[in-house]
């Protein structure tokens, strides 16, 4: 009998993927002082929103990557970040963690 696996996946932006200094891209909301990792429903939405996000393209490379929800939440918790689901314009749709 096959059990259905209902894992939830999100896309995040990873800085310097595959290198020793690889990390998830996170931001600080200067108004609320909340640190967060932006997450997206699709790779296309992540790439569209990333175009308008602040970044250092001279010194870092960036890539949209899929991540399972549990791994994203574990990483966020260990590093003191919240996780927000964003749309392609950078608007918050909901708080994930």
The first five atom37 places (N, CA, C, CB, O) and aatype in JSON, in Angstrom:
{
  "aatype": [20, 20, 20, 20, 20, 20, 20, 20, 20, 20, 20, 20, 20, 20, 20, 20, 20, 20, 20, 20, 20, 20, 20, 20, 20, 20, 20, 20, 20, 20, 20, 20, 20, 20, 20, 20, 20, 20, 20, 20, 20, 20, 20, 20, 20, 20, 20, 20, 20, 20, 20, 20, 20, 20, 20, 20, 20, 20, 20, 20, 20, 20, 20, 20, 20, 20, 20, 20, 20, 20, 20, 20, 20, 20, 20, 20, 20, 20, 20, 20, 20, 20, 20, 20, 20, 20, 20, 20, 20, 20, 20, 20, 20, 20, 20, 20, 20],
  "atom_mask": [
    [1, 1, 1, 1, 1],
    [1, 1, 1, 1, 1],
    [1, 1, 1, 1, 1],
    [1, 1, 1, 1, 1],
    [1, 1, 1, 1, 1],
    [1, 1, 1, 1, 1],
    [1, 1, 1, 1, 1],
    [1, 1, 1, 1, 1],
    [1, 1, 1, 1, 1],
    [1, 1, 1, 1, 1],
    [1, 1, 1, 1, 1],
    [1, 1, 1, 1, 1],
    [1, 1, 1, 1, 1],
    [1, 1, 1, 1, 1],
    [1, 1, 1, 1, 1],
    [1, 1, 1, 1, 1],
    [1, 1, 1, 1, 1],
    [1, 1, 1, 1, 1],
    [1, 1, 1, 1, 1],
    [1, 1, 1, 1, 1],
    [1, 1, 1, 1, 1],
    [1, 1, 1, 1, 1],
    [1, 1, 1, 1, 1],
    [1, 1, 1, 1, 1],
    [1, 1, 1, 1, 1],
    [1, 1, 1, 1, 1],
    [1, 1, 1, 1, 1],
    [1, 1, 1, 1, 1],
    [1, 1, 1, 1, 1],
    [1, 1, 1, 1, 1],
    [1, 1, 1, 1, 1],
    [1, 1, 1, 1, 1],
    [1, 1, 1, 1, 1],
    [1, 1, 1, 1, 1],
    [1, 1, 1, 1, 1],
    [1, 1, 1, 1, 1],
    [1, 1, 1, 1, 1],
    [1, 1, 1, 1, 1],
    [1, 1, 1, 1, 1],
    [1, 1, 1, 1, 1],
    [1, 1, 1, 1, 1],
    [1, 1, 1, 1, 1],
    [1, 1, 1, 1, 1],
    [1, 1, 1, 1, 1],
    [1, 1, 1, 1, 1],
    [1, 1, 1, 1, 1],
    [1, 1, 1, 1, 1],
    [1, 1, 1, 1, 1],
    [1, 1, 1, 1, 1],
    [1, 1, 1, 1, 1],
    [1, 1, 1, 1, 1],
    [1, 1, 1, 1, 1],
    [1, 1, 1, 1, 1],
    [1, 1, 1, 1, 1],
    [1, 1, 1, 1, 1],
    [1, 1, 1, 1, 1],
    [1, 1, 1, 1, 1],
    [1, 1, 1, 1, 1],
    [1, 1, 1, 1, 1],
    [1, 1, 1, 1, 1],
    [1, 1, 1, 1, 1],
    [1, 1, 1, 1, 1],
    [1, 1, 1, 1, 1],
    [1, 1, 1, 1, 1],
    [1, 1, 1, 1, 1],
    [1, 1, 1, 1, 1],
    [1, 1, 1, 1, 1],
    [1, 1, 1, 1, 1],
    [1, 1, 1, 1, 1],
    [1, 1, 1, 1, 1],
    [1, 1, 1, 1, 1],
    [1, 1, 1, 1, 1],
    [1, 1, 1, 1, 1],
    [1, 1, 1, 1, 1],
    [1, 1, 1, 1, 1],
    [1, 1, 1, 1, 1],
    [1, 1, 1, 1, 1],
    [1, 1, 1, 1, 1],
    [1, 1, 1, 1, 1],
    [1, 1, 1, 1, 1],
    [1, 1, 1, 1, 1],
    [1, 1, 1, 1, 1],
    [1, 1, 1, 1, 1],
    [1, 1, 1, 1, 1],
    [1, 1, 1, 1, 1],
    [1, 1, 1, 1, 1],
    [1, 1, 1, 1, 1],
    [1, 1, 1, 1, 1],
    [1, 1, 1, 1, 1],
    [1, 1, 1, 1, 1],
    [1, 1, 1, 1, 1],
    [1, 1, 1, 1, 1],
    [1, 1, 1, 1, 1],
    [1, 1, 1, 1, 1],
    [1, 1, 1, 1, 1],
    [1, 1, 1, 1, 1],
    [1, 1, 1, 1, 1]
  ],
  "atom_positions": [
    [[0.85, -1.18, 0.0], [0.0, 0.0, 0.0], [0.89, 1.24, 0.0], [-0.96, 0.0, 1.23], [1.83, 1.34, 0.79]],
    [[0.6, 2.18, -0.87], [1.38, 3.41, -0.96], [0.78, 4.48, -0.09], [1.47, 3.9, -2.41], [-0.42, 4.76, -0.15]],
    [[1.62, 5.09, 0.72], [1.19, 6.24, 1.51], [1.47, 7.49, 0.72], [1.9, 6.28, 2.9], [2.56, 7.65, 0.16]],
    [[0.51, 8.37, 0.68], [0.72, 9.64, -0.01], [1.53, 10.57, 0.88], [-0.63, 10.28, -0.38], [1.26, 10.71, 2.07]],
    [[2.52, 11.2, 0.28], [3.34, 12.16, 1.0], [2.87, 13.55, 0.61], [4.87, 11.97, 0.69], [2.89, 13.92, -0.56]],
    [[2.46, 14.31, 1.6], [1.94, 15.65, 1.34], [2.89, 16.7, 1.89], [0.55, 15.82, 1.96], [2.51, 17.51, 2.74]],
    [[4.11, 16.69, 1.41], [5.09, 17.68, 1.82], [4.77, 19.02, 1.17], [6.51, 17.22, 1.47], [4.34, 19.09, 0.02]],
    [[5.0, 20.09, 1.92], [4.83, 21.43, 1.39], [6.2, 21.98, 1.05], [4.08, 22.35, 2.39], [7.11, 21.97, 1.88]],
    [[6.33, 22.48, -0.17], [7.58, 23.04, -0.65], [7.41, 24.52, -0.93], [8.07, 22.3, -1.91], [6.34, 24.96, -1.36]],
    [[8.47, 25.29, -0.67], [8.51, 26.7, -0.99], [9.79, 26.98, -1.75], [8.41, 27.58, 0.3], [10.71, 26.16, -1.77]],
    [[9.84, 28.13, -2.36], [11.08, 28.59, -3.0], [11.62, 29.75, -2.19], [10.83, 29.02, -4.48], [10.89, 30.64, -1.75]],
    [[12.92, 29.72, -1.99], [13.62, 30.8, -1.31], [14.8, 31.22, -2.18], [14.11, 30.36, 0.12], [15.14, 30.54, -3.14]],
    [[15.4, 32.34, -1.84], [16.61, 32.79, -2.53], [17.81, 32.39, -1.69], [16.58, 34.35, -2.79], [17.88, 32.68, -0.49]],
    [[18.75, 31.71, -2.33], [19.97, 31.28, -1.66], [21.14, 32.09, -2.2], [20.22, 29.74, -1.86], [21.3, 32.26, -3.41]],
    [[21.94, 32.6, -1.28], [23.13, 33.39, -1.64], [24.34, 32.46, -1.66], [23.34, 34.57, -0.65], [24.57, 31.71, -0.71]],
    [[25.12, 32.53, -2.74], [26.36, 31.76, -2.9], [26.13, 30.26, -2.75], [27.38, 32.21, -1.87], [26.82, 29.58, -1.99]],
    [[25.15, 29.74, -3.49], [24.79, 28.33, -3.46], [26.0, 27.44, -3.76], [23.67, 28.05, -4.45], [26.75, 27.68, -4.7]],
    [[26.17, 26.41, -2.93], [27.23, 25.44, -3.13], [28.6, 25.86, -2.63], [27.33, 25.13, -4.55], [29.55, 25.09, -2.73]],
    [[28.71, 27.05, -2.09], [29.99, 27.54, -1.57], [29.99, 27.47, -0.04], [30.25, 29.0, -2.04], [28.95, 27.26, 0.57]],
    [[31.15, 27.64, 0.56], [31.27, 27.54, 2.01], [30.47, 28.62, 2.74], [32.73, 27.62, 2.42], [30.1, 28.43, 3.9]],
    [[30.21, 29.74, 2.08], [29.45, 30.82, 2.71], [27.99, 30.87, 2.23], [30.13, 32.16, 2.43], [27.36, 31.93, 2.26]],
    [[27.46, 29.72, 1.79], [26.07, 29.63, 1.34], [25.13, 29.97, 2.49], [25.75, 28.21, 0.79], [25.34, 29.55, 3.63]],
    [[24.09, 30.76, 2.17], [23.09, 31.09, 3.18], [21.78, 31.48, 2.52], [23.59, 32.22, 4.09], [21.74, 31.86, 1.35]],
    [[20.69, 31.39, 3.3], [19.39, 31.85, 2.83], [19.41, 33.37, 2.88], [18.23, 31.26, 3.7], [20.01, 33.96, 3.77]],
    [[18.75, 33.99, 1.92], [18.64, 35.45, 1.92], [17.52, 35.85, 2.88], [18.37, 36.01, 0.47], [16.4, 35.35, 2.79]],
    [[17.85, 36.74, 3.8], [16.89, 37.25, 4.76], [16.97, 38.77, 4.81], [17.14, 36.66, 6.15], [17.93, 39.37, 4.35]],
    [[15.95, 39.37, 5.37], [15.86, 40.83, 5.44], [15.38, 41.27, 6.81], [14.93, 41.37, 4.34], [14.85, 40.47, 7.58]],
    [[15.57, 42.55, 7.09], [15.04, 43.17, 8.31], [14.06, 44.25, 7.88], [16.19, 43.77, 9.2], [14.39, 45.12, 7.08]],
    [[12.83, 44.17, 8.41], [11.86, 45.23, 8.19], [12.21, 46.36, 9.13], [10.39, 44.72, 8.41], [12.08, 46.21, 10.35]],
    [[12.67, 47.48, 8.59], [13.16, 48.59, 9.42], [12.05, 49.24, 10.25], [13.81, 49.64, 8.53], [12.34, 49.86, 11.27]],
    [[10.81, 49.11, 9.82], [9.69, 49.69, 10.57], [9.36, 48.85, 11.81], [8.46, 49.81, 9.68], [9.18, 49.38, 12.9]],
    [[9.28, 47.52, 11.62], [8.89, 46.63, 12.71], [10.07, 45.96, 13.39], [7.94, 45.58, 12.2], [9.93, 45.36, 14.46]],
    [[11.25, 46.05, 12.77], [12.47, 45.41, 13.26], [12.37, 43.88, 13.26], [12.78, 45.89, 14.68], [13.05, 43.21, 14.04]],
    [[11.53, 43.33, 12.38], [11.37, 41.88, 12.25], [12.36, 41.37, 11.21], [9.9, 41.5, 11.86], [12.45, 41.92, 10.11]],
    [[13.1, 40.33, 11.56], [13.98, 39.69, 10.59], [13.22, 38.51, 9.98], [15.34, 39.21, 11.25], [12.58, 37.74, 10.7]],
    [[13.29, 38.4, 8.65], [12.49, 37.37, 7.99], [13.18, 36.83, 6.75], [11.12, 37.91, 7.63], [14.03, 37.48, 6.14]],
    [[12.78, 35.61, 6.39], [13.18, 34.98, 5.15], [11.97, 35.04, 4.22], [13.68, 33.5, 5.37], [10.9, 34.55, 4.59]],
    [[12.11, 35.62, 3.03], [10.99, 35.61, 2.09], [10.88, 34.24, 1.42], [11.15, 36.71, 1.03], [11.88, 33.67, 1.0]],
    [[9.67, 33.73, 1.33], [9.39, 32.46, 0.67], [8.34, 32.68, -0.41], [8.91, 31.38, 1.7], [7.58, 33.65, -0.35]],
    [[8.31, 31.79, -1.39], [7.44, 31.96, -2.55], [6.81, 30.62, -2.93], [8.22, 32.55, -3.74], [7.38, 29.56, -2.66]],
    [[5.63, 30.68, -3.57], [4.94, 29.47, -3.99], [5.6, 28.8, -5.19], [3.5, 29.78, -4.31], [5.57, 27.57, -5.31]],
    [[6.18, 29.59, -6.09], [6.8, 29.03, -7.3], [8.17, 29.66, -7.54], [5.89, 29.24, -8.52], [8.48, 30.72, -7.01]],
    [[8.96, 28.99, -8.34], [10.27, 29.51, -8.7], [10.13, 30.79, -9.51], [11.08, 28.47, -9.49], [10.93, 31.72, -9.36]],
    [[9.13, 30.85, -10.37], [8.91, 32.03, -11.21], [8.57, 33.25, -10.36], [7.8, 31.77, -12.22], [9.06, 34.34, -10.62]],
    [[7.73, 33.07, -9.36], [7.39, 34.18, -8.47], [8.62, 34.63, -7.7], [6.26, 33.78, -7.49], [8.84, 35.83, -7.54]],
    [[9.42, 33.69, -7.22], [10.65, 34.03, -6.5], [11.58, 34.85, -7.39], [11.37, 32.75, -6.02], [12.13, 35.85, -6.94]],
    [[11.75, 34.44, -8.63], [12.64, 35.15, -9.54], [12.11, 36.54, -9.87], [12.82, 34.36, -10.82], [12.89, 37.49, -9.96]],
    [[10.8, 36.67, -10.05], [10.23, 37.99, -10.35], [10.4, 38.94, -9.17], [8.74, 37.86, -10.7], [10.8, 40.09, -9.35]],
    [[10.11, 38.47, -7.96], [10.24, 39.32, -6.78], [11.7, 39.65, -6.52], [9.63, 38.64, -5.55], [12.01, 40.76, -6.1]],
    [[12.6, 38.71, -6.78], [14.01, 38.94, -6.51], [14.56, 40.11, -7.32], [14.81, 37.68, -6.81], [15.51, 40.77, -6.9]],
    [[13.97, 40.37, -8.47], [14.42, 41.49, -9.28], [14.31, 42.82, -8.55], [13.63, 41.55, -10.58], [15.1, 43.73, -8.79]],
    [[13.34, 42.95, -7.65], [13.13, 44.21, -6.94], [13.69, 44.19, -5.51], [11.66, 44.53, -6.89], [13.62, 45.2, -4.81]],
    [[14.24, 43.07, -5.08], [14.81, 42.96, -3.73], [16.21, 43.56, -3.67], [14.86, 41.48, -3.29], [16.94, 43.5, -4.66]],
    [[16.58, 44.14, -2.54], [17.96, 44.62, -2.38], [18.93, 43.44, -2.38], [18.1, 45.45, -1.08], [18.66, 42.4, -1.79]],
    [[20.07, 43.62, -3.05], [21.06, 42.55, -3.13], [22.42, 43.11, -3.52], [20.61, 41.47, -4.13], [22.51, 44.23, -4.01]],
    [[23.46, 42.32, -3.32], [24.82, 42.7, -3.66], [25.29, 41.8, -4.8], [25.77, 42.58, -2.42], [25.96, 40.79, -4.58]],
    [[24.94, 42.17, -6.03], [25.28, 41.32, -7.18], [26.75, 41.41, -7.57], [24.43, 41.7, -8.36], [27.22, 40.6, -8.36]],
    [[27.46, 42.37, -7.03], [28.89, 42.49, -7.34], [29.71, 41.46, -6.58], [29.38, 43.91, -7.0], [30.74, 41.0, -7.08]],
    [[29.29, 41.09, -5.38], [30.08, 40.2, -4.54], [29.45, 38.84, -4.25], [30.36, 40.87, -3.26], [30.09, 37.97, -3.67]],
    [[28.21, 38.65, -4.66], [27.5, 37.4, -4.36], [26.7, 36.94, -5.56], [26.58, 37.58, -3.15], [26.34, 37.73, -6.42]],
    [[26.44, 35.64, -5.6], [25.54, 35.11, -6.62], [24.29, 34.58, -5.9], [26.23, 33.98, -7.48], [24.36, 34.16, -4.75]],
    [[23.18, 34.6, -6.6], [21.91, 34.25, -6.0], [21.17, 33.25, -6.88], [21.05, 35.5, -5.77], [21.33, 33.23, -8.1]],
    [[20.35, 32.41, -6.22], [19.61, 31.39, -6.95], [18.33, 31.07, -6.19], [20.48, 30.11, -7.16], [18.33, 30.96, -4.97]],
    [[17.24, 30.92, -6.92], [15.98, 30.47, -6.32], [16.04, 28.95, -6.2], [14.74, 30.94, -7.17], [16.32, 28.26, -7.18]],
    [[15.78, 28.44, -5.0], [15.83, 26.99, -4.76], [14.61, 26.55, -3.98], [17.12, 26.6, -4.01], [14.08, 27.29, -3.16]],
    [[14.18, 25.32, -4.25], [13.06, 24.73, -3.52], [13.56, 24.2, -2.17], [12.4, 23.6, -4.34], [14.68, 23.71, -2.05]],
    [[12.7, 24.32, -1.17], [13.02, 23.8, 0.16], [11.73, 23.29, 0.79], [13.69, 24.89, 1.06], [10.66, 23.88, 0.63]],
    [[11.85, 22.18, 1.49], [10.68, 21.63, 2.17], [10.36, 22.51, 3.39], [10.93, 20.15, 2.61], [11.27, 23.04, 4.04]],
    [[9.1, 22.66, 3.69], [8.65, 23.58, 4.74], [9.33, 23.31, 6.08], [7.14, 23.46, 4.91], [9.75, 24.25, 6.76]],
    [[9.46, 22.06, 6.46], [10.05, 21.73, 7.76], [11.51, 22.19, 7.84], [9.96, 20.21, 8.01], [11.93, 22.7, 8.88]],
    [[12.28, 22.01, 6.78], [13.68, 22.45, 6.78], [13.78, 23.97, 6.83], [14.41, 21.92, 5.53], [14.65, 24.52, 7.51]],
    [[12.88, 24.64, 6.12], [12.85, 26.1, 6.14], [12.54, 26.61, 7.54], [11.82, 26.63, 5.14], [13.2, 27.53, 8.03]],
    [[11.54, 26.03, 8.19], [11.16, 26.46, 9.53], [12.28, 26.16, 10.54], [9.86, 25.77, 9.97], [12.54, 26.98, 11.42]],
    [[12.93, 25.01, 10.43], [14.03, 24.67, 11.34], [15.16, 25.68, 11.21], [14.56, 23.26, 11.04], [15.69, 26.16, 12.22]],
    [[15.54, 26.01, 9.97], [16.62, 26.96, 9.74], [16.24, 28.33, 10.27], [16.96, 27.04, 8.24], [17.05, 29.0, 10.92]],
    [[15.01, 28.76, 10.01], [14.55, 30.07, 10.47], [14.57, 30.14, 12.0], [13.13, 30.36, 9.95], [15.03, 31.13, 12.56]],
    [[14.1, 29.11, 12.65], [14.06, 29.09, 14.11], [15.47, 29.14, 14.7], [13.31, 27.85, 14.62], [15.72, 29.88, 15.65]],
    [[16.38, 28.36, 14.16], [17.76, 28.32, 14.66], [18.46, 29.66, 14.52], [18.56, 27.25, 13.93], [19.35, 29.99, 15.31]],
    [[18.06, 30.45, 13.52], [18.73, 31.72, 13.25], [17.93, 32.95, 13.63], [19.08, 31.78, 11.8], [18.33, 34.07, 13.31]],
    [[16.79, 32.77, 14.29], [16.0, 33.89, 14.78], [15.23, 34.64, 13.71], [16.88, 34.83, 15.49], [15.01, 35.85, 13.83]],
    [[14.81, 33.94, 12.66], [14.06, 34.56, 11.58], [12.61, 34.09, 11.57], [14.71, 34.26, 10.23], [12.3, 32.98, 12.01]],
    [[11.74, 34.94, 11.08], [10.38, 34.54, 10.75], [10.38, 34.24, 9.25], [9.33, 35.65, 11.13], [11.34, 34.56, 8.56]],
    [[9.31, 33.62, 8.75], [9.2, 33.32, 7.33], [7.87, 33.85, 6.83], [9.32, 31.79, 7.06], [6.81, 33.56, 7.4]],
    [[7.92, 34.65, 5.76], [6.72, 35.21, 5.17], [6.6, 34.77, 3.72], [6.72, 36.75, 5.26], [7.58, 34.77, 2.99]],
    [[5.4, 34.39, 3.32], [5.11, 34.08, 1.93], [4.84, 35.39, 1.2], [3.88, 33.09, 1.8], [3.96, 36.16, 1.61]],
    [[5.59, 35.65, 0.13], [5.46, 36.89, -0.63], [4.94, 36.61, -2.03], [6.81, 37.63, -0.7], [5.05, 35.5, -2.54]],
    [[4.37, 37.65, -2.64], [3.97, 37.55, -4.04], [5.1, 38.1, -4.91], [2.64, 38.31, -4.31], [6.17, 38.44, -4.41]],
    [[4.85, 38.2, -6.21], [5.9, 38.64, -7.14], [6.26, 40.11, -6.99], [5.46, 38.39, -8.55], [7.28, 40.55, -7.53]],
    [[5.45, 40.89, -6.26], [5.73, 42.31, -6.04], [6.35, 42.57, -4.66], [4.44, 43.12, -6.18], [6.67, 43.71, -4.33]],
    [[6.52, 41.51, -3.87], [7.11, 41.65, -2.54], [6.11, 41.9, -1.44], [8.09, 42.75, -2.55], [6.5, 42.2, -0.31]],
    [[4.82, 41.79, -1.73], [3.79, 41.97, -0.71], [3.63, 40.67, 0.09], [2.44, 42.39, -1.35], [3.66, 39.58, -0.47]],
    [[3.45, 40.81, 1.4], [3.27, 39.65, 2.26], [1.88, 39.09, 2.06], [3.51, 40.01, 3.75], [0.89, 39.81, 2.16]],
    [[1.81, 37.77, 1.78], [0.54, 37.08, 1.64], [0.13, 36.44, 2.95], [0.63, 36.03, 0.55], [-1.04, 36.46, 3.33]],
    [[1.13, 35.87, 3.65], [0.86, 35.27, 4.95], [2.15, 34.96, 5.68], [0.03, 33.99, 4.78], [3.22, 34.88, 5.07]],
    [[2.04, 34.81, 6.98], [3.18, 34.4, 7.79], [3.19, 32.88, 7.82], [3.11, 35.0, 9.24], [2.19, 32.25, 8.18]],
    [[4.32, 32.28, 7.44], [4.46, 30.81, 7.45], [4.96, 30.34, 8.8], [5.41, 30.34, 6.33], [4.51, 29.32, 9.33]],
    [[5.91, 31.1, 9.36], [6.51, 30.72, 10.64], [6.94, 31.98, 11.37], [7.74, 29.76, 10.44], [7.47, 31.91, 12.47]]
  ]
}
